[in-house]
Each structure stands twice: as C-alpha cells, then as structure tokens.
Amino acid sequence: MRANQNHRVSENVLLCIGPNIFETVFVSYLVLIGNAVIWVAIVAFFWINYGPRSGRSFGNEIASYNKIQRKVFWYLLDNGAKGSSLALLKKLQRSSETIQEASVALGPTLQRGLERLEARFGHQDMYEPAKPIISRLVALSDEAQTQKVGEQSNA
C-alpha cells in the first residue's frame, strides 16, 4: 500500500509540475528563436550595407584604377553624388561592364563634388592631383553622351 501511495504522490507531483515545465521550455525556445532572428537580421543589414557588394570595394577599385587617393575620391564622390554614393556605386557596378565605363560615368559626379568642396572650403592642395584625372573623365563622359545622342538620332 505504501508503494502505491508513493506512486500516486509522484504522479500528482508530475501533473502539477509537468505543464509548467513544458510551458517554460516552450517559451524558452520562442525566446531563443526570436533572438536568433534578430541576430540574423542585424548581420544581414551590415552585410548588405557594408559587405563586399556594398559598392565601397567597387569605389576603391575605381579610385585605384584612376590613380586617385581613396580619401580624395570618397570626399569628391560623397559631395558630388545626388543621394547615396554607395547606392550610385551599386547601380554602376550592376550596369557597367568595366571599371573604365564606371569611371567615365562618375566623371561628372566627381567634378560636381570638386566644385562644391572648393566653393565651400576654397582651394585645397589635396585635390590638385585629381583635377586633371577628373577633367579627362568628364571629357570622356561628354564624348560618350554625344555618341549616344548621335546613335539615337540615326536610329
């Protein structure tokens, strides 16, 4: 009889504790899954905005290709771009076939950035080495625009 009573007592204890343990475990899993989703979202945000396809590495490639210091390139681009410079670089990276084409497309933007910076701060020696390069890119951009208009009028 005593063994039977012990069995009933342990059943009663399990019935009292059991549902609470399962609720606790279930809630713990929900919290764990929620935290995992938040961490994945944070990592995805930084990967998209600062990862290898963010446009920043493409901008550095363009600066190196044109032999412009990266710091100067980013100052000019940030001040000359209409909107986000990284968004502009992402767009160019997807649409341009070569770094040369992207450089030519950025010529007017870099020129606008140079004009804005010089209007705001006056002449800066750090921009001097970039001026002839930017002038060449703007000339190539104007030439490409002229060719594009000529092709459209012939078509």
C-alpha positions in Angstrom: 0.0 0.0 0.0 2.8 2.4 0.8 4.4 1.8 -2.6 1.1 2.6 -4.2 0.8 5.8 -2.3 4.3 6.9 -3.4 3.3 6.2 -7.0 0.2 8.4 -6.6 2.2 11.1 -5.0 4.8 11.1 -7.8 2.0 11.2 -10.4 0.4 14.2 -8.6 3.8 16.0 -8.4 4.4 15.4 -12.2 0.9 16.6 -13.0 1.5 19.8 -11.0 5.0 20.4 -12.3 4.7 18.9 -15.8 2.7 21.5 -17.6 4.7 24.4 -16.1 8.0 22.8 -17.3 6.6 22.3 -20.8 5.4 26.0 -20.9 8.8 27.1 -19.6 10.6 25.1 -22.2 8.3 26.3 -25.0 8.7 29.9 -24.0 12.4 29.5 -23.8 12.5 28.1 -27.3 10.4 31.0 -28.6 12.8 33.5 -27.0 15.8 31.6 -28.4 14.3 31.6 -31.9 13.3 35.3 -31.6 16.9 36.2 -30.6 18.3 34.2 -33.5 16.0 36.0 -35.9 17.1 39.4 -34.6 20.8 38.4 -34.9 20.3 37.2 -38.4 18.6 40.5 -39.3 21.4 42.5 -37.8 24.1 40.5 -39.7 22.1 40.8 -42.9 21.8 44.5 -42.5 25.5 45.0 -42.1 26.4 42.5 -44.8 24.1 44.3 -47.3 25.3 47.8 -46.4 29.0 47.2 -45.7 29.8 43.8 -47.2 31.7 43.0 -50.4 28.8 44.0 -52.7 28.1 47.3 -50.9 29.7 49.4 -53.5 32.6 50.5 -51.2 35.0 48.0 -52.6 34.0 48.9 -56.2 34.6 52.6 -55.3 38.0 51.7 -54.0 38.8 49.8 -57.3 37.7 52.8 -59.3 39.9 55.1 -57.2 42.9 52.8 -57.7 42.2 52.4 -61.4 42.2 56.2 -61.9 45.2 56.7 -59.5 43.2 59.0 -57.2 43.8 58.7 -53.5 40.9 56.9 -51.9 40.3 59.6 -49.3 40.1 62.2 -52.0 37.9 60.0 -54.2 35.4 59.4 -51.4 35.3 63.1 -50.4 34.5 64.1 -54.0 32.0 61.3 -54.6 30.1 61.9 -51.3 29.9 65.7 -52.1 29.0 65.2 -55.8 26.5 62.4 -55.7 22.8 63.1 -55.8 21.7 60.9 -53.0 23.7 58.0 -51.6 27.2 57.5 -53.1 27.1 53.8 -52.2 23.7 53.4 -53.9 25.2 55.1 -57.0 28.2 52.7 -56.9 26.0 49.7 -56.5 24.0 50.8 -59.6 27.1 51.3 -61.6 28.6 48.0 -60.5 25.5 46.2 -61.7 25.2 48.1 -65.0 28.7 48.8 -66.1 30.8 46.2 -67.9 34.2 47.6 -66.9 35.8 49.9 -64.4 36.7 52.3 -67.2 32.9 52.7 -68.0 32.1 53.2 -64.4 34.9 55.8 -64.1 33.6 57.7 -67.1 30.1 57.6 -65.7 31.4 59.0 -62.4 33.3 61.9 -64.0 30.6 64.5 -63.8 29.7 63.4 -60.2 33.4 63.8 -59.2 33.5 67.2 -60.9 30.4 68.4 -59.1 31.9 67.2 -55.8 35.2 69.1 -56.5 33.2 72.3 -57.4 31.1 72.0 -54.2 34.1 71.4 -52.0 36.1 74.3 -53.5 33.1 76.6 -53.2 32.7 75.7 -49.6 36.4 75.5 -48.4 38.4 77.3 -51.1 41.4 75.8 -52.9 42.7 72.6 -51.3 46.1 71.1 -52.3 44.9 67.6 -51.7 42.6 67.8 -54.7 45.2 69.1 -57.2 46.4 65.6 -58.3 42.9 64.6 -59.0 41.8 67.6 -61.1 43.4 66.5 -64.5 42.1 63.0 -64.0 38.6 64.3 -63.3 38.8 66.6 -66.3 39.7 63.7 -68.5 36.8 61.6 -67.2 34.4 64.5 -67.7 35.6 64.9 -71.3 35.2 61.2 -71.9 31.7 61.3 -70.4 30.7 64.2 -72.7 32.1 62.3 -75.6 30.1 59.2 -74.7 26.9 61.3 -74.3 27.5 62.9 -77.7 27.9 59.4 -79.3 24.8 58.1 -77.5 22.7 61.1 -78.9 24.2 60.6 -82.4 23.2 56.9 -82.3 19.7 57.7 -81.2 19.2 60.3 -83.9 20.5 57.8 -86.5 18.1 55.1 -85.4 
